[in-house]
């Protein structure tokens, strides 16, 4: 149920982001793109340098007491809240950058795809931790490699932007 909640929350966030992109379409495209370009450059430079910007976010995790409340609703609520990104901590500015890109240059389709990708990514993290056989060791390894994980994510983000930009 946790994974289902994650995916539902992420897809809802994608729909909302895509709908905001539709509203932003009344702003002339050159204005939107010239506004977006320096933000993308600055955030990606910080990410690639291993020094992600700390953007405003709700740094509270979903309370652990939500899970044992019920076998169905607790994990579903926990996953939904993490999937929307409303109550979670992200050590990188890339999710906020993606939202900004979708609002200023995307639309409903890219919003749905981004929500799907966010949900899958959020689902893979706890799943890989649980399947590792040593969750505490997994946490230690992740914390030790956070800067490199961030750099890899930023490089993949940049590559995705380039590929999307080339195909348009």
Secondary structure, DSSP 8 states (H G I E B T S, - for coil): -HHHHHHHHHHHHHHHHHHHHHHHTTS-HHHHHHHHHHHHHHHHHHHHTT-------------GGGGGG-TTHHHHHHHHHHHHTSS---SSSHHHHHHHHHHHH--HHHHHHHHHHHHHHHHHHHHHHHHTS-HHHHHHHHHHTHHHHHHHHHHHHHHHHHHHHHH-
